[in-house]
Amino acid sequence: MNHIGQETAFEVLVKAKALEAQGRSVIHLEIGEPDFDTPGHIVAAAQQALEAGATHYGPGAGLPELRQAVARYLKKWRGLDVDPATVVITPGAKPIMFFAILALINPGDEVMYPDPGFPIYESMARFVGGTPVPMVLREERHFRFDPDEFRSRVTDKTRLIIINSPHNPTGGVLTRADLEAIADVARERDLIVLSDEIYARLLYSGEHVSIATFDGMLQRTVLLDGWSKTWAMTGWRLGFGVFPRELVPHVERLISNSVSCTASFAQEAAISALEGPQDAVDNMRDEFALRRHAIVAGLNALPGVSCLEPEGAFYAFPNITKTGFSSRELADRLLQEAGVACLSGTAFGEYGEGFLRFSYANSLENIQEALQRMRALLASAQPVART
């Protein structure tokens, strides 16, 4: 258990809630979930499924009709021809990365992962005895990796490459050339890529490109996606993965030994999300775009702070090195003294030092209030002297 980590967003949420219980005002910019309600037609579909008795066990890999719906969805939105038999439904998208790493990684195998990046990638690689190898995302490259540096870190022990685009925590997006560089290495060395595409529909310009669409990559890609971010369904716990065919029976055994199956009525609602009206998704993205502009402009106006405009997801990742604070120190003081909950960049890896992550899945009014509180704190507070 000493090898497994934690998702810091939930730790900060607990601290923020404790402050609120004491009567303090806290603006929540730490947790990565849309502040919108699940669209009504999806809720209605779940209610109808409950009333129809969809309250029993289902197949471990998911209801056949949902697996088919996912295949149709991926054809429409990613241009992928996916066999429904390679689609696996899980309670949330995290199990997809959990099962993929458990199935693929032996002690000593190397796992390449983005740093800064979603902390569970590194945590799970360590947990199973693997060796995490960071793909460093650099601000000067708009939080994309350097292809030459990436190739230099691939070894004969590399077994899995994890990518995430659009990216948490930076909002960066990999280019087609970036993906081609990864695909070339994967094909050359016979590697699997875990492509976390949970934010694929939250892209502010252009179209999402999946590495699974590249020649020869569908059979060597684990594609991770789900319903939490796109349709504001975080509490429903619904995710899906598309696996190389030979991995599916092993993943099914892992499901049998852990979660048994995903809630049947929730899966019925998931079909409605995929195949029903999409205007709520578009409206949510448009609102996030307005908030993105507001928070980036506000952060860049703060003393010692600079922030690139994120291309996707709903996170801003400002550079705070010129404030004189460390990431952890400033995040702690913002929460305790200013009532602004955010995350230290180091919650996402060693290379997150010098940055903070703000989720702008909150109202414009609250974002503006948070910026005012931050300005007041930066104007009055002094960093702790470090020797």
GILINMO-V313767 format. One record per residue. N is the residue number from 1. PSI is psi in degrees with one decimal (999 if undefined). BURIAL is + if it has 24 or more other C-alpha atoms within 12 Angstrom, else -. Layout:
# GILINMO-V313767
n={N/N}
psi={PSI/PSI}
burial={BURIAL/BURIAL}
This chain:
# GILINMO-V313767
n={1/2/3/4/5/6/7/8/9/10/11/12/13/14/15/16/17/18/19/20/21/22/23/24/25/26/27/28/29/30/31/32/33/34/35/36/37/38/39/40/41/42/43/44/45/46/47/48/49/50/51/52/53/54/55/56/57/58/59/60/61/62/63/64/65/66/67/68/69/70/71/72/73/74/75/76/77/78/79/80/81/82/83/84/85/86/87/88/89/90/91/92/93/94/95/96/97/98/99/100/101/102/103/104/105/106/107/108/109/110/111/112/113/114/115/116/117/118/119/120/121/122/123/124/125/126/127/128/129/130/131/132/133/134/135/136/137/138/139/140/141/142/143/144/145/146/147/148/149/150/151/152/153/154/155/156/157/158/159/160/161/162/163/164/165/166/167/168/169/170/171/172/173/174/175/176/177/178/179/180/181/182/183/184/185/186/187/188/189/190/191/192/193/194/195/196/197/198/199/200/201/202/203/204/205/206/207/208/209/210/211/212/213/214/215/216/217/218/219/220/221/222/223/224/225/226/227/228/229/230/231/232/233/234/235/236/237/238/239/240/241/242/243/244/245/246/247/248/249/250/251/252/253/254/255/256/257/258/259/260/261/262/263/264/265/266/267/268/269/270/271/272/273/274/275/276/277/278/279/280/281/282/283/284/285/286/287/288/289/290/291/292/293/294/295/296/297/298/299/300/301/302/303/304/305/306/307/308/309/310/311/312/313/314/315/316/317/318/319/320/321/322/323/324/325/326/327/328/329/330/331/332/333/334/335/336/337/338/339/340/341/342/343/344/345/346/347/348/349/350/351/352/353/354/355/356/357/358/359/360/361/362/363/364/365/366/367/368/369/370/371/372/373/374/375/376/377/378/379/380/381/382/383/384/385/386/387}
psi={-20.5/-14.1/-7.8/138.4/-157.6/153.4/111.2/-26.5/-38.3/-31.9/-43.6/-37.2/-42.2/-44.6/-40.8/-41.6/-35.4/-39.4/-41.4/-35.3/-22.2/2.5/5.1/148.6/125.2/132.1/122.8/104.0/23.8/-35.6/138.4/70.1/140.9/143.0/23.2/157.0/151.4/134.2/142.9/-36.8/-25.5/-43.1/-43.2/-38.9/-38.4/-41.6/-43.6/-39.3/-39.2/-45.9/-26.2/0.0/20.4/60.8/19.5/173.6/147.5/179.3/143.8/-40.2/-2.6/159.8/134.3/-39.4/-30.4/-40.2/-37.8/-39.9/-38.8/-42.5/-42.6/-40.5/-44.8/-30.3/-42.2/-44.5/-19.2/-9.5/27.1/136.8/96.3/133.0/124.5/-24.3/-15.9/0.9/133.8/129.7/135.3/159.0/86.5/161.6/-21.3/-40.3/-25.9/-48.1/-36.2/-51.3/-39.7/-44.7/-40.7/-39.9/-28.3/-27.8/123.4/160.7/131.0/-18.1/146.0/138.1/118.6/134.5/153.3/138.5/117.4/150.2/174.3/122.8/-20.2/-24.7/-55.9/-41.8/-47.8/-36.8/-43.4/-38.9/-38.4/5.8/7.6/172.7/110.0/133.9/112.8/136.8/104.4/128.4/121.5/138.2/-39.5/-15.9/21.8/41.9/45.9/158.5/160.0/119.3/-39.7/-41.9/-39.8/-49.6/-35.0/-20.4/-7.6/131.7/-179.2/-14.0/-8.7/131.1/-32.1/138.8/124.8/128.7/157.1/111.4/127.0/156.0/137.9/120.8/-0.3/-19.8/8.3/158.9/129.5/141.0/168.8/-38.8/-38.6/-47.9/-37.5/-38.0/-41.6/-43.8/-39.9/-45.0/-42.0/-42.8/-42.2/-39.5/6.4/54.9/159.6/141.2/127.9/108.9/105.3/106.8/32.4/-23.1/18.8/-33.8/-5.0/64.7/132.2/-13.6/152.8/-170.6/144.8/136.9/124.5/137.2/-21.5/-15.9/-10.5/154.4/126.4/4.6/-22.4/-38.7/-4.0/23.6/134.9/109.7/122.7/130.7/-178.6/-168.3/-13.6/-51.5/-41.7/-40.7/20.0/54.6/38.8/-41.2/-9.4/-23.0/76.4/122.9/167.0/155.1/149.6/121.5/151.7/140.2/-40.0/-17.4/-21.7/-49.2/-32.2/-40.2/-38.4/-37.0/-38.3/-39.8/-45.7/-34.2/-2.5/-75.9/-7.1/-58.5/174.3/146.1/128.5/-43.9/-33.8/-35.7/-35.8/-40.5/-34.5/-35.7/-43.8/-36.6/-45.6/-38.1/-2.1/-166.8/142.2/8.5/-31.9/-35.9/-46.2/-42.4/-40.0/-43.2/-40.5/-39.5/-40.2/-36.1/-40.2/-43.1/-37.8/-47.9/-43.2/-44.9/-36.6/-44.2/-42.7/-40.9/-40.2/-17.8/-7.5/145.8/129.0/7.2/138.7/147.0/125.5/153.3/121.0/146.0/-15.1/-178.7/-156.7/48.8/140.3/142.0/73.5/149.0/123.9/16.7/-33.8/-4.2/-18.2/-7.9/151.3/163.3/-47.1/-41.5/-45.4/-39.6/-42.3/-42.8/-36.1/-39.8/-52.0/-36.4/-29.8/-10.4/34.4/114.4/120.5/-176.2/141.6/142.0/-26.6/-11.4/-13.8/14.8/168.1/-37.5/8.0/-4.2/137.2/3.3/160.1/155.0/128.0/129.1/124.6/31.4/58.5/168.3/156.3/-39.1/-45.9/-35.4/-44.6/-39.5/-40.8/-41.2/-39.6/-42.3/-39.5/-42.5/-43.3/-42.1/-45.0/-29.3/-27.1/-26.2/149.7/139.9/152.7/129.7/132.8/136.6/999}
burial={-/-/-/-/-/-/+/+/+/-/-/+/+/-/+/+/+/-/-/-/-/-/-/-/-/+/+/+/+/+/+/+/+/+/+/+/-/+/+/-/+/+/+/-/+/+/-/-/+/-/-/-/-/-/-/-/-/+/+/+/+/+/+/+/+/+/+/+/+/+/+/-/+/+/-/-/-/+/-/+/+/+/+/+/+/+/+/+/+/+/+/+/+/+/+/+/+/+/+/+/+/+/+/+/+/-/-/-/+/+/+/+/+/+/+/+/+/+/+/+/+/+/+/+/+/+/+/+/+/+/+/+/+/+/+/+/+/+/+/-/-/+/+/+/+/+/+/-/-/+/+/-/+/+/+/-/-/+/+/+/+/+/+/+/+/+/+/+/+/+/+/+/+/+/+/-/-/+/+/+/+/+/+/+/+/+/+/-/-/+/+/+/+/+/+/+/+/+/+/+/+/+/+/+/-/-/-/+/+/+/+/+/+/+/-/-/+/+/+/+/+/+/+/+/+/+/+/+/+/+/+/+/+/+/-/+/+/+/+/+/+/+/+/+/-/-/+/+/-/+/+/+/-/+/+/-/-/-/+/-/+/+/+/+/+/+/+/+/+/+/+/+/+/+/+/-/-/-/-/+/+/-/-/+/+/-/+/+/+/+/+/+/+/+/+/+/-/+/+/+/-/+/+/-/+/+/+/+/+/+/+/+/+/+/+/+/+/+/+/+/+/-/+/-/+/+/+/+/+/+/+/+/+/+/+/+/+/+/+/+/+/+/+/+/+/+/+/+/+/+/+/+/+/+/+/+/+/+/+/+/+/+/+/+/-/+/+/+/+/+/+/+/+/+/+/-/+/+/-/-/-/-/-/-/-/-/-}
